[in-house]
Amino acid sequence: MRNKNNKHLGIEVDPELHYKLRFISKYYGRSANGHILYLIRQSIKEFEAQEGAIKFPADESK
């Protein structure tokens, strides 16, 4: 069930990129959405390790 507090992010990708994303996702036992979230989290983790933590402002949760 979708969490109404979460933000929705829609993206367009070409068919080849979409196929390859689904292929890799399946290989790792994830949905495409789950794999995208994994990649985003990894990117943020790497950024924060190099540049420092990103503070989440309280008013952004709306």
mmCIF file of the N, C-alpha and C atoms, coordinates in Angstrom:
data_MODEL
# 
_entry.id   MODEL 
# 
loop_
_atom_site.group_PDB 
_atom_site.id 
_atom_site.type_symbol 
_atom_site.label_atom_id 
_atom_site.label_alt_id 
_atom_site.label_comp_id 
_atom_site.label_asym_id 
_atom_site.label_entity_id 
_atom_site.label_seq_id 
_atom_site.pdbx_PDB_ins_code 
_atom_site.Cartn_x 
_atom_site.Cartn_y 
_atom_site.Cartn_z 
_atom_site.occupancy 
_atom_site.B_iso_or_equiv 
_atom_site.pdbx_formal_charge 
_atom_site.auth_seq_id 
_atom_site.auth_comp_id 
_atom_site.auth_asym_id 
_atom_site.auth_atom_id 
_atom_site.pdbx_PDB_model_num 
ATOM 1   N N  . MET A 1 1  ? 0.841  -1.177  0.000   1.00 0.00 ? 1  MET A N  1 
ATOM 2   C CA . MET A 1 1  ? 0.000  0.000   0.000   1.00 0.00 ? 1  MET A CA 1 
ATOM 3   C C  . MET A 1 1  ? 0.889  1.245   0.000   1.00 0.00 ? 1  MET A C  1 
ATOM 4   N N  . ARG A 1 2  ? 0.519  2.208   -0.785  1.00 0.00 ? 2  ARG A N  1 
ATOM 5   C CA . ARG A 1 2  ? 1.286  3.441   -0.916  1.00 0.00 ? 2  ARG A CA 1 
ATOM 6   C C  . ARG A 1 2  ? 1.135  4.300   0.327   1.00 0.00 ? 2  ARG A C  1 
ATOM 7   N N  . ASN A 1 3  ? 2.256  4.828   0.816   1.00 0.00 ? 3  ASN A N  1 
ATOM 8   C CA . ASN A 1 3  ? 2.261  5.735   1.953   1.00 0.00 ? 3  ASN A CA 1 
ATOM 9   C C  . ASN A 1 3  ? 1.956  7.135   1.444   1.00 0.00 ? 3  ASN A C  1 
ATOM 10  N N  . LYS A 1 4  ? 0.869  7.719   1.889   1.00 0.00 ? 4  LYS A N  1 
ATOM 11  C CA . LYS A 1 4  ? 0.439  9.039   1.415   1.00 0.00 ? 4  LYS A CA 1 
ATOM 12  C C  . LYS A 1 4  ? 1.428  10.142  1.779   1.00 0.00 ? 4  LYS A C  1 
ATOM 13  N N  . ASN A 1 5  ? 2.303  9.907   2.762   1.00 0.00 ? 5  ASN A N  1 
ATOM 14  C CA . ASN A 1 5  ? 3.296  10.911  3.155   1.00 0.00 ? 5  ASN A CA 1 
ATOM 15  C C  . ASN A 1 5  ? 4.514  10.912  2.233   1.00 0.00 ? 5  ASN A C  1 
ATOM 16  N N  . ASN A 1 6  ? 4.700  9.835   1.473   1.00 0.00 ? 6  ASN A N  1 
ATOM 17  C CA . ASN A 1 6  ? 5.838  9.764   0.558   1.00 0.00 ? 6  ASN A CA 1 
ATOM 18  C C  . ASN A 1 6  ? 5.611  10.643  -0.655  1.00 0.00 ? 6  ASN A C  1 
ATOM 19  N N  . LYS A 1 7  ? 6.708  11.113  -1.222  1.00 0.00 ? 7  LYS A N  1 
ATOM 20  C CA . LYS A 1 7  ? 6.665  11.919  -2.440  1.00 0.00 ? 7  LYS A CA 1 
ATOM 21  C C  . LYS A 1 7  ? 6.696  10.997  -3.650  1.00 0.00 ? 7  LYS A C  1 
ATOM 22  N N  . HIS A 1 8  ? 6.008  11.392  -4.706  1.00 0.00 ? 8  HIS A N  1 
ATOM 23  C CA . HIS A 1 8  ? 5.986  10.613  -5.947  1.00 0.00 ? 8  HIS A CA 1 
ATOM 24  C C  . HIS A 1 8  ? 6.960  11.248  -6.926  1.00 0.00 ? 8  HIS A C  1 
ATOM 25  N N  . LEU A 1 9  ? 7.761  10.426  -7.586  1.00 0.00 ? 9  LEU A N  1 
ATOM 26  C CA . LEU A 1 9  ? 8.716  10.902  -8.573  1.00 0.00 ? 9  LEU A CA 1 
ATOM 27  C C  . LEU A 1 9  ? 8.494  10.129  -9.861  1.00 0.00 ? 9  LEU A C  1 
ATOM 28  N N  . GLY A 1 10 ? 8.054  10.803  -10.896 1.00 0.00 ? 10 GLY A N  1 
ATOM 29  C CA . GLY A 1 10 ? 7.836  10.157  -12.191 1.00 0.00 ? 10 GLY A CA 1 
ATOM 30  C C  . GLY A 1 10 ? 8.982  10.502  -13.136 1.00 0.00 ? 10 GLY A C  1 
ATOM 31  N N  . ILE A 1 11 ? 9.495  9.495   -13.835 1.00 0.00 ? 11 ILE A N  1 
ATOM 32  C CA . ILE A 1 11 ? 10.552 9.738   -14.810 1.00 0.00 ? 11 ILE A CA 1 
ATOM 33  C C  . ILE A 1 11 ? 10.228 9.018   -16.109 1.00 0.00 ? 11 ILE A C  1 
ATOM 34  N N  . GLU A 1 12 ? 10.753 9.534   -17.204 1.00 0.00 ? 12 GLU A N  1 
ATOM 35  C CA . GLU A 1 12 ? 10.625 8.867   -18.491 1.00 0.00 ? 12 GLU A CA 1 
ATOM 36  C C  . GLU A 1 12 ? 11.983 8.308   -18.876 1.00 0.00 ? 12 GLU A C  1 
ATOM 37  N N  . VAL A 1 13 ? 11.990 7.067   -19.342 1.00 0.00 ? 13 VAL A N  1 
ATOM 38  C CA . VAL A 1 13 ? 13.230 6.430   -19.797 1.00 0.00 ? 13 VAL A CA 1 
ATOM 39  C C  . VAL A 1 13 ? 12.972 5.752   -21.136 1.00 0.00 ? 13 VAL A C  1 
ATOM 40  N N  . ASP A 1 14 ? 14.029 5.645   -21.930 1.00 0.00 ? 14 ASP A N  1 
ATOM 41  C CA . ASP A 1 14 ? 13.863 4.981   -23.222 1.00 0.00 ? 14 ASP A CA 1 
ATOM 42  C C  . ASP A 1 14 ? 13.729 3.472   -23.001 1.00 0.00 ? 14 ASP A C  1 
ATOM 43  N N  . PRO A 1 15 ? 13.181 2.764   -23.987 1.00 0.00 ? 15 PRO A N  1 
ATOM 44  C CA . PRO A 1 15 ? 12.907 1.330   -23.830 1.00 0.00 ? 15 PRO A CA 1 
ATOM 45  C C  . PRO A 1 15 ? 14.138 0.480   -23.491 1.00 0.00 ? 15 PRO A C  1 
ATOM 46  N N  . GLU A 1 16 ? 15.288 0.792   -24.068 1.00 0.00 ? 16 GLU A N  1 
ATOM 47  C CA . GLU A 1 16 ? 16.482 0.006   -23.776 1.00 0.00 ? 16 GLU A CA 1 
ATOM 48  C C  . GLU A 1 16 ? 16.925 0.179   -22.325 1.00 0.00 ? 16 GLU A C  1 
ATOM 49  N N  . LEU A 1 17 ? 16.907 1.410   -21.843 1.00 0.00 ? 17 LEU A N  1 
ATOM 50  C CA . LEU A 1 17 ? 17.266 1.674   -20.449 1.00 0.00 ? 17 LEU A CA 1 
ATOM 51  C C  . LEU A 1 17 ? 16.282 0.990   -19.498 1.00 0.00 ? 17 LEU A C  1 
ATOM 52  N N  . HIS A 1 18 ? 15.004 1.043   -19.835 1.00 0.00 ? 18 HIS A N  1 
ATOM 53  C CA . HIS A 1 18 ? 13.972 0.405   -19.020 1.00 0.00 ? 18 HIS A CA 1 
ATOM 54  C C  . HIS A 1 18 ? 14.187 -1.108  -18.956 1.00 0.00 ? 18 HIS A C  1 
ATOM 55  N N  . TYR A 1 19 ? 14.467 -1.718  -20.099 1.00 0.00 ? 19 TYR A N  1 
ATOM 56  C CA . TYR A 1 19 ? 14.709 -3.161  -20.142 1.00 0.00 ? 19 TYR A CA 1 
ATOM 57  C C  . TYR A 1 19 ? 15.911 -3.537  -19.278 1.00 0.00 ? 19 TYR A C  1 
ATOM 58  N N  . LYS A 1 20 ? 16.990 -2.770  -19.420 1.00 0.00 ? 20 LYS A N  1 
ATOM 59  C CA . LYS A 1 20 ? 18.209 -3.084  -18.672 1.00 0.00 ? 20 LYS A CA 1 
ATOM 60  C C  . LYS A 1 20 ? 18.010 -2.883  -17.173 1.00 0.00 ? 20 LYS A C  1 
ATOM 61  N N  . LEU A 1 21 ? 17.272 -1.854  -16.795 1.00 0.00 ? 21 LEU A N  1 
ATOM 62  C CA . LEU A 1 21 ? 16.958 -1.641  -15.376 1.00 0.00 ? 21 LEU A CA 1 
ATOM 63  C C  . LEU A 1 21 ? 16.166 -2.823  -14.830 1.00 0.00 ? 21 LEU A C  1 
ATOM 64  N N  . ARG A 1 22 ? 15.147 -3.271  -15.558 1.00 0.00 ? 22 ARG A N  1 
ATOM 65  C CA . ARG A 1 22 ? 14.345 -4.398  -15.100 1.00 0.00 ? 22 ARG A CA 1 
ATOM 66  C C  . ARG A 1 22 ? 15.173 -5.679  -15.034 1.00 0.00 ? 22 ARG A C  1 
ATOM 67  N N  . PHE A 1 23 ? 16.080 -5.866  -15.991 1.00 0.00 ? 23 PHE A N  1 
ATOM 68  C CA . PHE A 1 23 ? 16.957 -7.034  -16.003 1.00 0.00 ? 23 PHE A CA 1 
ATOM 69  C C  . PHE A 1 23 ? 17.830 -7.064  -14.747 1.00 0.00 ? 23 PHE A C  1 
ATOM 70  N N  . ILE A 1 24 ? 18.474 -5.942  -14.452 1.00 0.00 ? 24 ILE A N  1 
ATOM 71  C CA . ILE A 1 24 ? 19.356 -5.851  -13.280 1.00 0.00 ? 24 ILE A CA 1 
ATOM 72  C C  . ILE A 1 24 ? 18.545 -5.996  -11.996 1.00 0.00 ? 24 ILE A C  1 
ATOM 73  N N  . SER A 1 25 ? 17.384 -5.351  -11.948 1.00 0.00 ? 25 SER A N  1 
ATOM 74  C CA . SER A 1 25 ? 16.514 -5.443  -10.768 1.00 0.00 ? 25 SER A CA 1 
ATOM 75  C C  . SER A 1 25 ? 16.147 -6.888  -10.474 1.00 0.00 ? 25 SER A C  1 
ATOM 76  N N  . LYS A 1 26 ? 15.736 -7.602  -11.520 1.00 0.00 ? 26 LYS A N  1 
ATOM 77  C CA . LYS A 1 26 ? 15.356 -9.011  -11.362 1.00 0.00 ? 26 LYS A CA 1 
ATOM 78  C C  . LYS A 1 26 ? 16.550 -9.834  -10.895 1.00 0.00 ? 26 LYS A C  1 
ATOM 79  N N  . TYR A 1 27 ? 17.730 -9.567  -11.455 1.00 0.00 ? 27 TYR A N  1 
ATOM 80  C CA . TYR A 1 27 ? 18.949 -10.275 -11.073 1.00 0.00 ? 27 TYR A CA 1 
ATOM 81  C C  . TYR A 1 27 ? 19.198 -10.156 -9.566  1.00 0.00 ? 27 TYR A C  1 
ATOM 82  N N  . TYR A 1 28 ? 18.964 -8.961  -9.017  1.00 0.00 ? 28 TYR A N  1 
ATOM 83  C CA . TYR A 1 28 ? 19.183 -8.732  -7.587  1.00 0.00 ? 28 TYR A CA 1 
ATOM 84  C C  . TYR A 1 28 ? 17.950 -9.011  -6.728  1.00 0.00 ? 28 TYR A C  1 
ATOM 85  N N  . GLY A 1 29 ? 16.884 -9.500  -7.342  1.00 0.00 ? 29 GLY A N  1 
ATOM 86  C CA . GLY A 1 29 ? 15.678 -9.855  -6.589  1.00 0.00 ? 29 GLY A CA 1 
ATOM 87  C C  . GLY A 1 29 ? 14.884 -8.656  -6.110  1.00 0.00 ? 29 GLY A C  1 
ATOM 88  N N  . ARG A 1 30 ? 14.966 -7.573  -6.874  1.00 0.00 ? 30 ARG A N  1 
ATOM 89  C CA . ARG A 1 30 ? 14.230 -6.363  -6.508  1.00 0.00 ? 30 ARG A CA 1 
ATOM 90  C C  . ARG A 1 30 ? 13.248 -6.013  -7.625  1.00 0.00 ? 30 ARG A C  1 
ATOM 91  N N  . SER A 1 31 ? 12.267 -5.213  -7.263  1.00 0.00 ? 31 SER A N  1 
ATOM 92  C CA . SER A 1 31 ? 11.432 -4.596  -8.293  1.00 0.00 ? 31 SER A CA 1 
ATOM 93  C C  . SER A 1 31 ? 12.242 -3.454  -8.902  1.00 0.00 ? 31 SER A C  1 
ATOM 94  N N  . ALA A 1 32 ? 11.811 -2.962  -10.046 1.00 0.00 ? 32 ALA A N  1 
ATOM 95  C CA . ALA A 1 32 ? 12.496 -1.813  -10.650 1.00 0.00 ? 32 ALA A CA 1 
ATOM 96  C C  . ALA A 1 32 ? 12.441 -0.621  -9.704  1.00 0.00 ? 32 ALA A C  1 
ATOM 97  N N  . ASN A 1 33 ? 11.291 -0.393  -9.099  1.00 0.00 ? 33 ASN A N  1 
ATOM 98  C CA . ASN A 1 33 ? 11.145 0.709   -8.154  1.00 0.00 ? 33 ASN A CA 1 
ATOM 99  C C  . ASN A 1 33 ? 12.078 0.517   -6.959  1.00 0.00 ? 33 ASN A C  1 
ATOM 100 N N  . GLY A 1 34 ? 12.129 -0.697  -6.426  1.00 0.00 ? 34 GLY A N  1 
ATOM 101 C CA . GLY A 1 34 ? 13.011 -0.992  -5.297  1.00 0.00 ? 34 GLY A CA 1 
ATOM 102 C C  . GLY A 1 34 ? 14.473 -0.786  -5.649  1.00 0.00 ? 34 GLY A C  1 
ATOM 103 N N  . HIS A 1 35 ? 14.850 -1.147  -6.876  1.00 0.00 ? 35 HIS A N  1 
ATOM 104 C CA . HIS A 1 35 ? 16.243 -0.981  -7.294  1.00 0.00 ? 35 HIS A CA 1 
ATOM 105 C C  . HIS A 1 35 ? 16.584 0.498   -7.484  1.00 0.00 ? 35 HIS A C  1 
ATOM 106 N N  . ILE A 1 36 ? 15.658 1.268   -8.016  1.00 0.00 ? 36 ILE A N  1 
ATOM 107 C CA . ILE A 1 36 ? 15.880 2.712   -8.150  1.00 0.00 ? 36 ILE A CA 1 
ATOM 108 C C  . ILE A 1 36 ? 16.063 3.342   -6.777  1.00 0.00 ? 36 ILE A C  1 
ATOM 109 N N  . LEU A 1 37 ? 15.237 2.963   -5.811  1.00 0.00 ? 37 LEU A N  1 
ATOM 110 C CA . LEU A 1 37 ? 15.383 3.485   -4.450  1.00 0.00 ? 37 LEU A CA 1 
ATOM 111 C C  . LEU A 1 37 ? 16.730 3.087   -3.855  1.00 0.00 ? 37 LEU A C  1 
ATOM 112 N N  . TYR A 1 38 ? 17.157 1.851   -4.105  1.00 0.00 ? 38 TYR A N  1 
ATOM 113 C CA . TYR A 1 38 ? 18.466 1.391   -3.648  1.00 0.00 ? 38 TYR A CA 1 
ATOM 114 C C  . TYR A 1 38 ? 19.572 2.263   -4.233  1.00 0.00 ? 38 TYR A C  1 
ATOM 115 N N  . LEU A 1 39 ? 19.511 2.523   -5.534  1.00 0.00 ? 39 LEU A N  1 
ATOM 116 C CA . LEU A 1 39 ? 20.535 3.333   -6.200  1.00 0.00 ? 39 LEU A CA 1 
ATOM 117 C C  . LEU A 1 39 ? 20.544 4.768   -5.680  1.00 0.00 ? 39 LEU A C  1 
ATOM 118 N N  . ILE A 1 40 ? 19.361 5.329   -5.441  1.00 0.00 ? 40 ILE A N  1 
ATOM 119 C CA . ILE A 1 40 ? 19.278 6.681   -4.889  1.00 0.00 ? 40 ILE A CA 1 
ATOM 120 C C  . ILE A 1 40 ? 19.917 6.713   -3.506  1.00 0.00 ? 40 ILE A C  1 
ATOM 121 N N  . ARG A 1 41 ? 19.579 5.736   -2.662  1.00 0.00 ? 41 ARG A N  1 
ATOM 122 C CA . ARG A 1 41 ? 20.156 5.694   -1.303  1.00 0.00 ? 41 ARG A CA 1 
ATOM 123 C C  . ARG A 1 41 ? 21.676 5.551   -1.345  1.00 0.00 ? 41 ARG A C  1 
ATOM 124 N N  . GLN A 1 42 ? 22.171 4.719   -2.253  1.00 0.00 ? 42 GLN A N  1 
ATOM 125 C CA . GLN A 1 42 ? 23.622 4.541   -2.390  1.00 0.00 ? 42 GLN A CA 1 
ATOM 126 C C  . GLN A 1 42 ? 24.287 5.848   -2.819  1.00 0.00 ? 42 GLN A C  1 
ATOM 127 N N  . SER A 1 43 ? 23.674 6.557   -3.740  1.00 0.00 ? 43 SER A N  1 
ATOM 128 C CA . SER A 1 43 ? 24.220 7.826   -4.214  1.00 0.00 ? 43 SER A CA 1 
ATOM 129 C C  . SER A 1 43 ? 24.272 8.857   -3.085  1.00 0.00 ? 43 SER A C  1 
ATOM 130 N N  . ILE A 1 44 ? 23.206 8.928   -2.300  1.00 0.00 ? 44 ILE A N  1 
ATOM 131 C CA . ILE A 1 44 ? 23.164 9.861   -1.170  1.00 0.00 ? 44 ILE A CA 1 
ATOM 132 C C  . ILE A 1 44 ? 24.212 9.476   -0.132  1.00 0.00 ? 44 ILE A C  1 
ATOM 133 N N  . LYS A 1 45 ? 24.329 8.193   0.144   1.00 0.00 ? 45 LYS A N  1 
ATOM 134 C CA . LYS A 1 45 ? 25.321 7.709   1.105   1.00 0.00 ? 45 LYS A CA 1 
ATOM 135 C C  . LYS A 1 45 ? 26.738 8.102   0.678   1.00 0.00 ? 45 LYS A C  1 
ATOM 136 N N  . GLU A 1 46 ? 27.057 7.901   -0.596  1.00 0.00 ? 46 GLU A N  1 
ATOM 137 C CA . GLU A 1 46 ? 28.380 8.266   -1.120  1.00 0.00 ? 46 GLU A CA 1 
ATOM 138 C C  . GLU A 1 46 ? 28.606 9.772   -1.053  1.00 0.00 ? 46 GLU A C  1 
ATOM 139 N N  . PHE A 1 47 ? 27.588 10.563  -1.418  1.00 0.00 ? 47 PHE A N  1 
ATOM 140 C CA . PHE A 1 47 ? 27.702 12.012  -1.375  1.00 0.00 ? 47 PHE A CA 1 
ATOM 141 C C  . PHE A 1 47 ? 27.970 12.492  0.047   1.00 0.00 ? 47 PHE A C  1 
ATOM 142 N N  . GLU A 1 48 ? 27.172 11.979  0.993   1.00 0.00 ? 48 GLU A N  1 
ATOM 143 C CA . GLU A 1 48 ? 27.322 12.413  2.387   1.00 0.00 ? 48 GLU A CA 1 
ATOM 144 C C  . GLU A 1 48 ? 28.654 11.972  2.978   1.00 0.00 ? 48 GLU A C  1 
ATOM 145 N N  . ALA A 1 49 ? 29.173 10.841  2.549   1.00 0.00 ? 49 ALA A N  1 
ATOM 146 C CA . ALA A 1 49 ? 30.479 10.389  3.022   1.00 0.00 ? 49 ALA A CA 1 
ATOM 147 C C  . ALA A 1 49 ? 31.577 11.353  2.573   1.00 0.00 ? 49 ALA A C  1 
ATOM 148 N N  . GLN A 1 50 ? 31.427 11.930  1.395   1.00 0.00 ? 50 GLN A N  1 
ATOM 149 C CA . GLN A 1 50 ? 32.423 12.852  0.860   1.00 0.00 ? 50 GLN A CA 1 
ATOM 150 C C  . GLN A 1 50 ? 32.197 14.295  1.290   1.00 0.00 ? 50 GLN A C  1 
ATOM 151 N N  . GLU A 1 51 ? 30.937 14.702  1.340   1.00 0.00 ? 51 GLU A N  1 
ATOM 152 C CA . GLU A 1 51 ? 30.618 16.121  1.532   1.00 0.00 ? 51 GLU A CA 1 
ATOM 153 C C  . GLU A 1 51 ? 29.984 16.457  2.875   1.00 0.00 ? 51 GLU A C  1 
ATOM 154 N N  . GLY A 1 52 ? 29.614 15.448  3.647   1.00 0.00 ? 52 GLY A N  1 
ATOM 155 C CA . GLY A 1 52 ? 28.955 15.693  4.927   1.00 0.00 ? 52 GLY A CA 1 
ATOM 156 C C  . GLY A 1 52 ? 27.455 15.462  4.828   1.00 0.00 ? 52 GLY A C  1 
ATOM 157 N N  . ALA A 1 53 ? 26.856 15.289  5.977   1.00 0.00 ? 53 ALA A N  1 
ATOM 158 C CA . ALA A 1 53 ? 25.426 14.985  6.051   1.00 0.00 ? 53 ALA A CA 1 
ATOM 159 C C  . ALA A 1 53 ? 24.581 16.120  5.483   1.00 0.00 ? 53 ALA A C  1 
ATOM 160 N N  . ILE A 1 54 ? 23.505 15.740  4.845   1.00 0.00 ? 54 ILE A N  1 
ATOM 161 C CA . ILE A 1 54 ? 22.526 16.707  4.343   1.00 0.00 ? 54 ILE A CA 1 
ATOM 162 C C  . ILE A 1 54 ? 21.432 16.796  5.398   1.00 0.00 ? 54 ILE A C  1 
ATOM 163 N N  . LYS A 1 55 ? 21.218 17.984  5.925   1.00 0.00 ? 55 LYS A N  1 
ATOM 164 C CA . LYS A 1 55 ? 20.201 18.177  6.949   1.00 0.00 ? 55 LYS A CA 1 
ATOM 165 C C  . LYS A 1 55 ? 18.823 18.230  6.296   1.00 0.00 ? 55 LYS A C  1 
ATOM 166 N N  . PHE A 1 56 ? 17.884 17.483  6.838   1.00 0.00 ? 56 PHE A N  1 
ATOM 167 C CA . PHE A 1 56 ? 16.506 17.458  6.352   1.00 0.00 ? 56 PHE A CA 1 
ATOM 168 C C  . PHE A 1 56 ? 15.703 18.489  7.128   1.00 0.00 ? 56 PHE A C  1 
ATOM 169 N N  . PRO A 1 57 ? 15.281 19.582  6.463   1.00 0.00 ? 57 PRO A N  1 
ATOM 170 C CA . PRO A 1 57 ? 14.507 20.617  7.169   1.00 0.00 ? 57 PRO A CA 1 
ATOM 171 C C  . PRO A 1 57 ? 13.129 20.094  7.568   1.00 0.00 ? 57 PRO A C  1 
ATOM 172 N N  . ALA A 1 58 ? 12.690 20.465  8.739   1.00 0.00 ? 58 ALA A N  1 
ATOM 173 C CA . ALA A 1 58 ? 11.411 19.988  9.275   1.00 0.00 ? 58 ALA A CA 1 
ATOM 174 C C  . ALA A 1 58 ? 10.246 20.325  8.361   1.00 0.00 ? 58 ALA A C  1 
ATOM 175 N N  . ASP A 1 59 ? 10.266 21.468  7.694   1.00 0.00 ? 59 ASP A N  1 
ATOM 176 C CA . ASP A 1 59 ? 9.148  21.867  6.863   1.00 0.00 ? 59 ASP A CA 1 
ATOM 177 C C  . ASP A 1 59 ? 9.107  21.168  5.506   1.00 0.00 ? 59 ASP A C  1 
ATOM 178 N N  . GLU A 1 60 ? 10.085 20.362  5.174   1.00 0.00 ? 60 GLU A N  1 
ATOM 179 C CA . GLU A 1 60 ? 10.115 19.632  3.904   1.00 0.00 ? 60 GLU A CA 1 
ATOM 180 C C  . GLU A 1 60 ? 9.285  18.360  3.939   1.00 0.00 ? 60 GLU A C  1 
ATOM 181 N N  . SER A 1 61 ? 8.881  17.916  5.089   1.00 0.00 ? 61 SER A N  1 
ATOM 182 C CA . SER A 1 61 ? 8.132  16.666  5.204   1.00 0.00 ? 61 SER A CA 1 
ATOM 183 C C  . SER A 1 61 ? 6.680  16.808  4.779   1.00 0.00 ? 61 SER A C  1 
ATOM 184 N N  . LYS A 1 62 ? 6.261  18.008  4.433   1.00 0.00 ? 62 LYS A N  1 
ATOM 185 C CA . LYS A 1 62 ? 4.851  18.258  4.042   1.00 0.00 ? 62 LYS A CA 1 
ATOM 186 C C  . LYS A 1 62 ? 4.610  17.903  2.606   1.00 0.00 ? 62 LYS A C  1 
# 
